Each structure stands twice: as C-alpha cells, then as structure tokens.
Amino acid sequence: MVTLTHARPLGQKREVPGLTALTLTREFALYSLGGPESLGGPAQSVPTSGDACPLPFSPARYSRYKYGSVTAADTFARALVAAFGERHPGLARAPRLVMTSSPYTSVPTAAATLARRMRPVLNEARARHGLSPVPLVQVDRIGVSAGDYGTLSAAARDRRMAASTLSLRRFRPDQVRDAHLLVIDDVRVTGAHQRCLMRASEELPLLSRAFLYIASFSGPAGGDLDPTLEDALNHAAVKTLDDLAQIVEAGDFAWNVRVCKFVLSPVNNHDLPRFLGRMSSWFVRSLCRYSSQDGYADMGLYAPSHAVVSAELARRYGEEPAAVPSRRRSA
C-alpha cells in the first residue's frame, strides 16, 4: 500500500539542439510487497511510508486479473490512475504523453488489458484540464517462448530478456519526440523486463520513461528476493482449469497470453478434454486461433494440448471450426 518512486538518469544520451539530455526513468508502484508473508492476504501486505491506494492489496484479486478478469483489471486500473495522478500530477498532465504496456506478439498480455482499462480513465482526467488524449501504442515482441516467466530464477529472467527481440515500429516520430512514455506492467520483481524495455527504447527521442506497476516486490534485508514468489502470487486464486472456468463463465474475461499458456500447459493436459467440453464455442475457437497465431501449436511443450483443442473443434463442427461465431469481451 505504498507508492514507490525513484528517478534516475540513464547512460544513453539524447542530442537536443543546444544541449545534451539524459532520458529520465521513473518507477511507480501501487503496492509494495515483501516476502512470502505478503501473499497471505490483505492484512499481510507490507506498507511503508504513505498509502498510494485506499484498497488493501488482495492476492486473490491480482491472481484473477492475471487470468483474465476484466473486473479485477478495472479495479487496479482506476486505483493506479488515481494514485499516479495524485503523486505525480505534473507527469500525468504532461502535454505530450504516450502509453504502452508489456510487449506481446498476437495474444495480449494481462498488462495490455490493464493499460486498455487505464487509458479512458486517464484521458477523462486529462480532458478536465483541457489536455489531449493519450495514445496507447503496442510494443511488438518478435517471437514467443515456452514456459511460465513467473517460475524463472533471476538469472533465467536475464537470459530470457537478453534473447528477446522487441520492435517499436508502431511508435511514430511525431508521437514520441519530447514526449513522456508510460509503460504499464503488472509487477516488478527483478527488473529484468524493465531493463529489456529500457534498452529497446533507448533510441526514441523521449523526455522521460515511467514504469507503472500494480505491485513491486522488495527483497529481504541482506539477501536476494526469490523471483518465484511471483508464481505464488499469480496462482493465489487460480490454480486449476476449474478456477479459470469460473472467470470465463461469469462473462468477466479478456484473453491474455498467460491464459493461453496455462490452458495448453502439459500440467493441465489430463483435465483439458473435460474443461473444453465445459467451455462455450467462442472460447474453444479463440483458444485454437490464438495458439496458432502465437506459434504454440508448433511448440513441443504445447502441441499435444493444441491437438486436443483441434479435436474438440472437429468433434463439434466437423471440418469447419471457423464457421463458429467468435465472441470476446473487450478488454
């Protein structure tokens, strides 16, 4: 329940007529979390100085958000915009502001849903001050990887991010020149993902970058933080396909890459046929399409589950699954 803020200049310099500028990087988190004790429930979240959000941190809400709950994403979005605007009004009301979220290929991240829910709230606040709307621009991830990032060690995260290729081709020069970039993400654990985005955006002619998080983990005194605490947080409320089904069936759902990998994971292969039989046609068809678009259908880890999804479509619709109407709640 604390705002974490710090600003620091980077080594990458940007030439501006008449002076040499440094791109400033800030961090802002709605909640600060400690070690394993912070995942036990709202009473265990770790406040330090000053509350950024009147809502106590709920691991269950965060878990549902990570697995597609639009209601949870909307709750975090409104709280994050309000706290950010209160603590950093100058940046929130900057004349030139651009938003993005954590990168993805075809299937959005949960952070993309968060950013989509934040944007109209932020723009409504800006409109009251006569300011222009903030565009939301996607950072493209070139290629996808198998496995769950939340289970990786700090070293493995660094290796994964070092091997990542990101493209900022969607950012127009007129959008970013002398602008402030807001990067929306879920949680900061080791900072590997943030550093990857910082490297990718070094050449953009920005005045500053600000990374906005729902939560930030702080390491134990004199020791290193266990990054797999993120995995425990992700699964605080959603541990099984049946847990996910409750979110989907409630109509409170937007697709994201975590859901796609979770459903296709070998861990869930035994329960997959029963789960798919429970799901509506739009969900099964979307899963098949997204699995193909992001390349999971051809990955050894996920290909067997993709085959089960394809078989379910064939069982329902013969050879023409594409004829099934698609329905997806807007994120």
Buried (B, 14 or more C-beta within 10 A) or exposed (E): BBBBBEEEEBEEEBEEEEEEBBBBBBBBBBBBBBBEEBBEBEEBBBEEEEBBBEBBBBBEBBBBBBBBBBBBBBBBBBBBBBBBBEBBEEBBBBEBBBBBBBBBBBBBBBBBBBBBBBBBBBBEBBEEEEBEEBBBBBBBBEEBEEEBBBEBEBEBBBEBBEEBEBEBEEBEEEBBEEBBBBBBBBBBBBBBBBBBBBBBBBEBBBBBBBBBBBBBBBEEEEEEBBBBBBBBBBBBBBEBBEBBBBBBEEEBBBBBBBBBBBBBBEEBEEEBBEBBEBBEBBBBBBBBBBBBBBBBBEBEBBEEBBEBBBEBBEEBBEEEBEEBEEEEEEB
